[in-house]
């Protein structure tokens, strides 16, 4: 399988990845493994009518979960079955109880819960899931070279859709807080401490909005519907990530030098 090329860390590496993304993504998707997974999913998914049928097929689970960045749960069959079967219409359903909103998005996308419309036979459903699976697979492969690039690619792909979603501004911020990769980008870009996630969720909302106004001039998530604002966000994330890495390495090197000199 093609391994994404990132010749440098930080902003230089990110800009190279942006310039070469289309060609690298195309080369990555020529993998026979990805092609077989996509073909199998497209052929079989329309015949699935229950959560039990979906989770019983590992090859279907691989694409379905991979599309939402939940590939680590592939062996948790009972758990995934519950997430799908309980759906999202009930506030107490399993998917709705997680702070990570990817489980809710995953369950809602398939429509296998009570009172939900089954979506597996909808026109374009398989193609949409496969496209997400391919994009996420490329991001994972990129992350094996540099994890900050994986997170940045995810944010670049997902934040515009969230920004244009027909929900309130606060709901959009909660959506950001509920997706670990997006949360990581905003926390780093807004220079928030790693312990920030431990405070009350409503207070987190207040701080996110205050920092956004200070850094971006507005707390409206809708600003990230445009590419320029997204690139500004991601650039701040990449630069701060590189600085943190540099500071950590410098600190370690300084300690090692002190020990050697003593």
N, C-alpha and C positions, 0 to 999 in steps of 0.2 A: 504494500500500500504506500502511496506517495506520502512523504513526510513534509509538512509545510516548512518553508525556508524563512528563517528570521535571522539575518546576519548580525544583528546588534540588539542590545536591550534598549529600553527607554524609547524616547520620541523618535530617534533615528530608525529603530527597528519597526515601530508602529507605522511610520510614514512609508517605509519600504513595503510593509505588508499591505497597506492601503493601495499603493501603486500597482502591486502585483496580484491583488486579491483575485480578480476574475480568472487570470491564467492559472493561479495555484489551485483555486477552487475547482476549476474544470479538470485539471490534472488529477486532483484528489478523487473526483467523482468517476474517474475512469476505472477505479478499482473494481475488480470482478466481485469482490465480497460485498461491496455496497450495492452493486448492480443486482446481484442475486437477491439480496435482502429486500430491495425496492420492488423487484418484479414479483417476488413471492407475496409481499404485503398487498400489492395492487390486485393480484389474482385472487387472493383468499379472503380479504377483509369484508367484501360485500356479502359473503355468505354467513357471516357471524351475526347472531341475534341476541346473545347473552354474554354477560361478563365471564361466566364459566367457560364458554367456548373460546373467548379471547385469551384468558390467562392459561388455558390448557395448552396453547400453542406457543412454545418459546420463541419461535421465529417471528411471530406476530407481536409478541410482547417486546421483543428487542426494538422493533421500529416504533411501536406505539409509545413506549416509555422514553426511548431515545429522542423522540421528537420534542419532548418537554423537559429534557435534561434530567430525567429520573432513571437513567439507565442503571444506577447502583441498586435499584429495587427489583431488578429482573428476577431474582430468586425468591422474592417475598410474595409468593403467589396468593396466599390467603389475604394478606394486607391489600394488595392491588385489587383483588376481587371485591373486597369490601368498599374500597374507594369508588369503584365503578358502579357497584350495585346500589349503594346508598345515594349516589348522585349528588346534586348540589341544591336542589329546590328546598330541602329541609335545612334550617339553620344548624341543627344538631348533627347533621351528617358528618361522616369522618373527614371528608375533604374540606369541609368548612371549618373544622376544628383546628386545622393546622395553620400556623402563622405563615408557612411557605405556601404561597398562592399557586404554585405550579401544580399541586395536587388537585386543586379546584379547577384549574384550566384543563388539566388532563381529563378529569371526570366529565366536565361539561362538554368537551369536544366530541365525546363518543355518544353521549345521550342515552346511557344504559340504566339510568336511575329511575325511580318511580315518578310517573307523571311527566317524564321527559320524552322528547321526540328522538327516536333512533336516527342517528346521522350517518351510519356507516355505509348506507346505500346512496347518500346524496351525491349529486354530480360534483366532481372535483374534490370530494373528501379525501380519497386515498392520495391524490396528487399533493394536496396541501400538507398532509401528515408526512409524506415522503420528503417533501421540500424542507420541512422543519428538521426531519431526521438527518438529512444530508448536511444542512447548515450546522446543526449541533455537533455532528460527528467531526466536521472540519474544525470546529472550535475546540473540541476535546483534543484533537491531534495537535492543534496549535498550542494548547495549554501544556502539552508534554515538553514543548520547547521553552515556553514562557507563560506562566499562568496569568499574568496581568494582561497579556494579549488575548487570551481566551475570554476573560471577563469583559474586556473592552469590545470585542467583537459581538458578544451577546448583547451588551447594552446598545451598541450601534444598531443592532437588528431589532431589538424589542422596544426601546424607549419611544420611537415615533408612534407606534401603534397605541401605546398607553397614553401618550400625550394627546392623541386625537380621539380617545375613547369618550363616549357620551356619558360621562359621570362627573361628579363634583371634583373640585380641585383637591379637597381633603381625601376623597376616595382614591384619587390618583396617587397621592403621597403614600397612602396606606398600601396601595398596589406596589409601589417601589420598595417599601419596607418589607413587603411580603415575599419578594423574590431575591434570594441571597446575592446573585450576581449584580443585580441593579442596586441593591442596598450597598454593596461593597464599593461600587463606582461612586455613588453619591457621598458616602461617608468619607472616602479618600479625597474626592474632589473638593468637598467642603471642609476638609481638614478636621474631622471629628475623631475623637479618641476611640480606641478599640473597645473600651468599656461602655461606650455610649448606648449600646443595645440593651444594657441591663436596667436602664431607667424606665419609668412608666411610659407606655406606648403613646399616650396622649401628649406627654411632655416631649417625647421624641418628635412628634409632629410639629410642635411649636418650634423646637430647635431647628429642625430641617428647614422650615419655612423662613425663620429668621436668618439662617446662614445663606439660604438661597437668595434672599433679598440683598444681603451684603455682597455676595460673590457675583451673582448674575443680574442683579438689579430688579428682580421680581421673584415672587414665590409661585408663580403660575407654571404648573407642569406643562401646560400647552405650548410654552415657548420652545420645547424640545421636539415640536412637530417638524421644525426646519433643520436641514442638514448642518447649517452653520452653527447653530446652538448645540447640536449633538456633538459635533467635532470639538467645540470649546469644552464641553463637559468631559469628553473622553481624553482630550489633551491634558486637562488638569489632573485627571485620574492617573494617566501614564506618568506624567512628570513627578507627581508626589510619590507614586510607587517607586520610581527610580531613585528619588532622593532618600526615601526610607531605606531602600536596599543599600544604597551607598553609605548612609550613616551607620547602618548595622554592620556592614563589612569593615568600615573604617574603625568602628569601636572595637570589633574583634581583633583587627590587625594591631591596634594600639595596645590592647591588653597583651597580645602575644609578644609584641616587641618589648614591652615593659618586663615581662617575665624572662625573656632571653637576656636582657641587659642586666637583670638582677642576678 
